[in-house]
Amino acid sequence: MKILVVGYGSIGKRHVNNLMKLKNVEILVCSKNKDTDQLKKNGIQVYDSLAKCLDEKPDIGFVCNVTSLHVKTAIKLAQSGCHLFIEKPLSNSLADINRLITLIRKKKLITMVGCNLRFHKCIQGIKKEIQNNEIGRIISVRVESGSYLPNWHPWEDYRTSYASLKKLGGGVVLTCIHEIDYLCWFFGNVDQVFSFTGKFSDLEISVEDLSAILLKFKKNIIAEVHLDYFQQPDFRSCKVIGTKGTIYWDSETNEVHLYDTDKRKWIRKIKLKNYERNEMYIQELSYFINCVRNKKTTMNTVNDALKTLQVAFATKKSSSLNKIMKL
């Protein structure tokens, strides 16, 4: 299987390193970055143009360049018959997404948009508890994702990174779309959105660095979502409250606890020791490759990710108009 990775930034490097661990895989990289000497030493072909890469007829394309170029790149790959893995978010606009979907359908391509938190054992554990009706009917949810943007890539100036620039698709809502994504995975379609979103910290960026979001799902579940670029130390959490109990996880302990209202006590369901963050990405990669080999639809196709993207856009629009947006 011949796999092309377009973009060799942080996430591109991660995917290449993980792909190198697979057997019977030939890797191509499309990048203008200068730090590709080690790739060539490892027998990986590096090209500075997508056209040259497509001449090699890859089977799969990993779209890992800046958000604003995702759909444009994916269309070129789809036209060449490549199955697609597109890093999150799908795009920073709705332009040409329907064209991409038409191509995918015509070429019968397997697609997946990055959703690595769906492969976190604690997030998977929460979904299982919900599916098993362990806490009864879900009423509300609170999730948080906070991190300090300058610490993301200490080797580069955060002010010039894609996450900091509107023209590249940056801003906390799109860049930190993971929480919206897994909530949609848990609870299905969103019905209404309201948010306060904007630039509030002292970071030297021109995009939003805080979003406080209220989501109302069609299942009549209310979710409160907090996203920020300025929190230290990094922290993630998820609390799901139902009629028969509560499920709670946070990134500091990496434990999932369930509060049983009958027994009136917390029960530990999952404890991860020495959790290696890259495990999520390896499992995500293996899952996608397996879906391609078996011609199986993935859990987060381009069509699925479009719905999540529309929630993100509604979040930003709600704040700018100061009104509830209905999807």
N, C-alpha and C positions, 0 to 999 in steps of 0.2 A: 504494500500500500504506500502510495506516494502522497506525502502531506506537505502542504505549503503554509508557512506562517508569515502573514503580512504584518509587518511592524515588529520591531525588536526593542521596544521599551521594557518597562518592568514586567508587565503581564506577558508580553511576547517571550521574554527570556525564561519566565517560569514555565510556560507551555513547552518551549523547546527543550528545556532541561528534563521535563517529565516525559516528553515524547522519546527522548534518547534512551529511556529505560525500557521502551517497548521493543519487542522482537518483530522482524519482518516489516520494518518501517523505514522508508527513505524520506529524509527531511530536507525541504528547501526553505530558504528564508529570503524574504523580500524586504530590504532595508537599505537606507542611505547612511545609517550609523557607521561610525568608523571602528567601533569595538567588536568586530566580527572575526578577528584573526583566529580566535580559539575555535570558532565554529568550523572554519576551514580545516583546522588541524584535526578536528573530529570527523572529517569527511562529509560535512554538511555543505551543500551548494548554496552560495549567497549571490543574489542578484540585486541590482539597484533599480530595476524596473519590473512592473507587474507583467508586462507583455512578454519579457524574456522568461519569466517564471511559467506563464501559461503555455509557452512553447514546449515545456517539459511535461505537459498534460498531467497535472496533479489530480488525485482522486478526491482529496479533501482540502478545503481552504479554511484556515484559522484567521479571522479578521481581528487583528490586535492593534491596529493603528488608532489615531485619535478619533473620538466619537463622531465628529463632524464628517468623517470620511467613511464611516462604517457601511452605509447603504450603497454609496457609489462603488466602493470596492467589492461588496457582496454581489452587486449586479454583474460586474465583470466576471467574477468567479462563477456565478450561476450560468452565465451565457456559455461558459466553457464546460459546463456539466459538473462542476465541483459541488460535493456536499459541503454544507456550511456550518462552521462554528463561529458565531459572532460574539465578541466580548460585550458585556453589558456596558452602558445601556444600548439598546438597539440603534438609536440615533438621537440627535438633538432637534429633529424636526420630523414632520410627517411626509416630507417631500420624497417621492419615488418609492415609498414603502409598498404601495399597492402594485407598482410595476415589478418590484422584487418578488412579491408574493405570487404574481401571475407567472413569472419565470420559474419559480420553485415548483409550482403546480405542473407547469408544462413539462419541465425536465424531470419531474418525480424525484426531487432531491430531499435528502434527509437534512433537517436543520435543527440547530439548537443555539439559544442565546445564553451566555454565561450566567450561571445561578449557583455559584459555589456554596453558598450557605445552605442550600437544599441538601448538600452532602455532608454537612456538619452533623455528627452523631447526636448532639443535643437537640438540634432543630428537628431532625428526623424523629427523635424520641417524643418531642412535643406533638408532632403531627400524629404519631401513632396513638398517643393518649387521647387526643381529640377524636380520632376515628373510632376508637374503642369506647367512646362515650364515658370516659372515666370521671369527668367532672360535670356530667349532665349537659344541659343546653348552655352554649356559650353566650354570655351577655356582653362582655367587654374585654378589650385587650390593651396593654400598654407596652410599647417597644421603644428602645432607645439605641442610638448609635452615635457615639461621640468620639472624635479623635483630633489630634493636632496636625493640621495639614503640613507644616514645615518638617515634621518628623516622618512623613510618608516616604520620601526619597531624599535622605540627608545629603546625598552626593550632588543634588541639583538645586537650583534656585526655585523655591516653591512658587514664586511670583510669575515664573514663565512656564510652569507646568500646564498640561492640558486641563487639569482640575481647576485651575485658577482663571482660565480664559474663556469668555463666552463664545468667541468665534470657533473654538475647538470643541465646544460642547460641555464646558465645565460648569461648576456650581454644585452645591451639596445635594440638591434634589436628584439630579441625573447621576452624578458620580456615586452617590451613596444610595442607589435605588434598591439595594439588596433587601431592606426591610419591607418595602412596598411589595417587592417580588414574592417573598416567602409568605406574607400575609395573604396575598391573592392565591397562593398555592394552598394555604390552609383553608380559606373561607370562600373562594370563588370571586365572583364579580363585585366590583364596587358600584354603589348607587349614587352617593353624594360625597363631595369633598369640600372642606373648608380649611384654610391655613393662614398663618402669618409667616411669611417667608421673606428674607432679605439679608442685607449685609449689616451685621451688628457688632462684630468684634473689631480688634485693632489690626487684623491681618491686612497686608497690603495687596488686596485683590479687589476686582471690580464685579465679582459674581456673588451670589448669595452664600452666606456661611452658616445660616440657621434656618431651619424650617420646622415649625410646630404645626402638625397636621391632624385633622380629624377626618376619619374615613367612616362612612356608613355603608356597610355591605348589604347586598340584596337579601341576605339571610337575617337582617336586622341586628347585626353585630356592630358595635361601635369600637373603633380602634384609635388610640392616641399614639402618634408617632413623633419622636423627637430625633432630628438629624442635625449634627453640627460639625464644623471644621476646627473647633478651637479647644475642645475638652482634653485635659490632661489629668490622669493617664487615660489611654484609650479605654472605652467601656461600651459593652453591648448588653442588652437585657431584653427579656420577653416575659411578660406576665399575662396569662390567659385566665380569665375569671368566669366560672360557670355556676350553675345552680347547685351543684353538689361538691364544689371545691375549686381549688386554684392550682395552676401549674406555673412554676417559676424557674427561669434559667438566667444566669449572667456569665459574661466572659471571664470574670475574675476567678470564679470557683470552677467553672465548667462542670457544674452539677445541675441536674434537673430534679426539682422537688415537687411533690404533689401534696397539697393540703386536703386531707380527708375530713369532710365536715361531720361524718358519723363518728369517727374515732377522735376527732378534734386534735389532730396532730399532723406534722409534716412527715412525709415518707420520701426518702431519697430513692429515686428511680434510676438515675445515671450518674456516674462519677468518672470523669476522664482524667487520668493521670498522665502528666508529661505530654499533653496534647501537642502534636506537631501540625501546625496550620496547613502545611502543604498537603496533608492527607486528603483534605477536601478536594483539592485540584486534581490530584491523582485519580480519585474515585470518579470525579466529574468526567475526566478525560477517558477513563476506561469505559464508563457508561456510554458516552457518545460514540466512541469507536465501535463498541459492541452493537449499538443501534444501527450504525452504518453497515456493518458487516451482515447484520440480520434483516436489513431493510425495515427497521422498526421505528415508528414515530417516537420522538423524544418527549420528555416531560415539559419542555419549554421551547416550543417551535417559534418561528418568527411571528406567526399569528398570535400565539399566546403572549409573547413579549410585547406585541403591539398594544394589547389591552393594558399591560402594566405601564407602558410608556404613556398612554393616554391618561392614566391616573396621575403620573408625574406632571404632565402638562397642565392638567386641571388644578393640581396643587399650586403651581406657579401663577396660573391665571386667577385663581380664587384670591390669592393675596393681592395681586395687582388691582383687582376690581373690588376687593373687600366684600365678596359675596359667595354664597354657597354655589358650587358648580354641580350640575347634575350630569351624569354620564349616560 
